[in-house]
Amino acid sequence: MRYLMFTIEQDTPDRAPTPELDRWVADLDSSGTRVTGSRLRPAADTRRVAVRDGRTVVTDGPFTESKEVIGGFDIIEAPDLDAALAIAAAFPGASDGVIEVHPYWPVDEPPGA
């Protein structure tokens, strides 16, 4: 099953990959567990898009109501939720941030399934 992992952290635009992160990525890439992933630009570079009354409304970040930002994402393949949670717990950023794990919901799967 596929899962989307969000790395939630304080907005730190000068953050850089660490050797631990490089190892985590390399291990998951070599095993075929990690489908893709990337760091994301700082919150100031983020935009929100909404359509209201037929008009497109774009709001520039950062968003004052957010103290934390999505700093990156990874899409992983895992046999079940427990395995996905173990992968998330091994992510180096889990020790000082939060990792959200979102199971994919196939489009053709009915609600409540």
Secondary structure, 3 states (H helix, E strand, C coil): CEEEEEEEEECCCCCCCCHHHHHHHHHHHHHCCEEEEEECCCHHHCEEEEEECCEEEEEECCCCCCCEEEEEEEEEECCCHHHHHHHHHHCHHHHCCEEEEEECCCCCCCCCC
